[in-house]
């Protein structure tokens, strides 16, 4: 997808407001965390690393969960990306 500079819009809002295609076996809080990871992945330029997520979260810290909570629940940011349906080869 290519947006001309004058037509770019914040994609993380589209993801967070859309119905996420998440696995059905996630409980409500896990689904919320996975949706936050999906929103962050859509809202940054490049790979979603812990540092990139922290920078994304700084924009609205009351809205997005702490990285520590995501890593505690899923084991790592890479595992959370997998649960969110984002395929990142070589990530765990």
Residue pairs with C-beta under 8 A, 6 or more apart in sequence:
3 9
10 43
11 42
11 43
12 39
12 40
12 42
12 43
12 56
13 39
14 42
15 35
15 38
15 39
15 41
15 42
15 43
16 35
16 36
16 38
16 39
20 31
20 34
20 35
20 38
20 84
20 85
21 85
22 31
22 34
22 35
22 83
22 84
22 85
23 83
23 85
26 34
26 83
29 73
30 73
30 74
30 83
32 65
33 65
33 69
33 70
33 73
33 74
33 80
34 80
34 83
34 84
34 85
35 84
36 64
36 65
36 70
37 48
37 53
37 70
37 77
37 80
37 81
37 83
37 84
37 86
38 84
38 85
38 86
39 64
40 48
40 52
40 53
40 56
40 57
40 64
41 48
41 81
41 84
41 86
43 56
44 52
44 53
44 55
44 56
46 52
47 88
48 77
48 81
48 86
48 88
49 77
50 67
50 71
50 77
53 67
53 70
53 77
54 67
56 64
57 64
57 65
57 66
57 67
67 77
70 77
70 80
71 77
71 80
73 80
74 80
74 83
76 92
78 88
78 91
78 92
79 92
81 88
81 91
82 88
82 91
